[in-house]
Amino acid sequence: METQTAKTVMIVDDDATSRKLLKSILTALGIKRIDEQENGEGAWEKLQHQRVDVILADWHMAEMSGLELLKHIRSDARFAHIKVVMVTSEDRRAHIMEAIKAGVNGYIMKPFSKQNIAEKIHALFSPSTASTETSSPSSTGAGTAPSGITPASDKTAATATPRQAADPTPAQPQ
């Protein structure tokens, strides 16, 4: 099995600061192969001749949005192995549900923390993670809405799996 450090992660975001921050976090996690693209179109072109294991994509970008990129990836069997995580401030339930229907593997709300990214990356690279259920909400004490998504107005960051985002019931303590 390929180790986490041997995986290639592509960051797709039109904001250079977000790309730089994500790259810094991934590097600190030991990820050595990191590619950066400013929009979905550039990412799609790069995917035609470069193997990528995980894509961290913003929602709103010029030329091709993160959602459009996700739909292209899911419609092409060559890319069935790619895990796609939306890293975005897009918190509208309808948009989250649209991403889930399109086959997103995870959803991280901006602003995010190093721990949010680390938990998601570790979950995606875990051998037991074959489905879209990739991680639990942040254990940093971040408050979560019943859907498992923290509203953008909340200053804490949270993650949600597709199942958590689709489930309107609050998470129960374990």
SULRA-V452043 format. One record per residue. PHI is phi as a letter, one per 20 degrees, with the letter a starting at -180 (999 if undefined). BURIAL is b if it has 16 or more other C-alpha atoms within 10 Angstrom, else e. Layout:
phi=PHI burial=BURIAL
phi=PHI burial=BURIAL
This chain:
phi=999 burial=e
phi=f burial=e
phi=f burial=e
phi=g burial=b
phi=f burial=e
phi=e burial=e
phi=f burial=b
phi=d burial=b
phi=d burial=b
phi=d burial=b
phi=e burial=b
phi=c burial=b
phi=b burial=b
phi=f burial=b
phi=e burial=e
phi=f burial=e
phi=f burial=e
phi=f burial=b
phi=f burial=b
phi=f burial=e
phi=f burial=e
phi=f burial=b
phi=f burial=b
phi=f burial=e
phi=f burial=b
phi=f burial=b
phi=f burial=e
phi=f burial=e
phi=e burial=b
phi=n burial=e
phi=f burial=b
phi=e burial=b
phi=d burial=e
phi=c burial=b
phi=d burial=b
phi=c burial=b
phi=c burial=b
phi=e burial=b
phi=b burial=b
phi=f burial=b
phi=f burial=b
phi=f burial=e
phi=f burial=b
phi=f burial=b
phi=f burial=e
phi=f burial=b
phi=f burial=e
phi=f burial=e
phi=c burial=e
phi=b burial=e
phi=f burial=b
phi=c burial=b
phi=e burial=b
phi=c burial=b
phi=c burial=b
phi=d burial=b
phi=c burial=b
phi=f burial=b
phi=e burial=b
phi=e burial=b
phi=b burial=b
phi=f burial=e
phi=m burial=e
phi=b burial=b
phi=f burial=b
phi=f burial=b
phi=f burial=b
phi=f burial=b
phi=f burial=b
phi=g burial=b
phi=f burial=b
phi=f burial=e
phi=f burial=b
phi=f burial=b
phi=e burial=e
phi=c burial=e
phi=g burial=e
phi=f burial=e
phi=d burial=b
phi=f burial=e
phi=f burial=e
phi=f burial=b
phi=e burial=b
phi=d burial=b
phi=c burial=b
phi=e burial=b
phi=d burial=b
phi=b burial=b
phi=e burial=b
phi=f burial=b
phi=d burial=b
phi=f burial=e
phi=g burial=e
phi=f burial=e
phi=f burial=e
phi=f burial=b
phi=f burial=b
phi=f burial=e
phi=f burial=b
phi=f burial=b
phi=f burial=e
phi=f burial=b
phi=o burial=b
phi=f burial=b
phi=e burial=b
phi=a burial=b
phi=b burial=b
phi=c burial=b
phi=e burial=b
phi=e burial=b
phi=f burial=b
phi=d burial=b
phi=d burial=b
phi=g burial=e
phi=f burial=e
phi=g burial=b
phi=f burial=b
phi=g burial=e
phi=f burial=b
phi=f burial=b
phi=f burial=b
phi=f burial=e
phi=f burial=b
phi=f burial=b
phi=e burial=b
phi=f burial=e
phi=f burial=e
phi=e burial=e
phi=d burial=e
phi=d burial=e
phi=e burial=e
phi=e burial=b
phi=f burial=b
phi=d burial=b
phi=a burial=b
phi=e burial=b
phi=g burial=b
phi=g burial=b
phi=e burial=e
phi=e burial=e
phi=n burial=e
phi=f burial=e
phi=f burial=b
phi=c burial=b
phi=f burial=b
phi=g burial=e
phi=f burial=b
phi=n burial=b
phi=d burial=b
phi=e burial=b
phi=g burial=b
phi=f burial=b
phi=f burial=e
phi=f burial=e
phi=e burial=e
phi=e burial=b
phi=d burial=b
phi=b burial=b
phi=d burial=b
phi=b burial=b
phi=e burial=b
phi=g burial=b
phi=f burial=b
phi=f burial=b
phi=f burial=b
phi=e burial=b
phi=e burial=e
phi=f burial=e
phi=e burial=e
phi=f burial=e
phi=f burial=e
phi=e burial=e
phi=f burial=e
phi=e burial=e
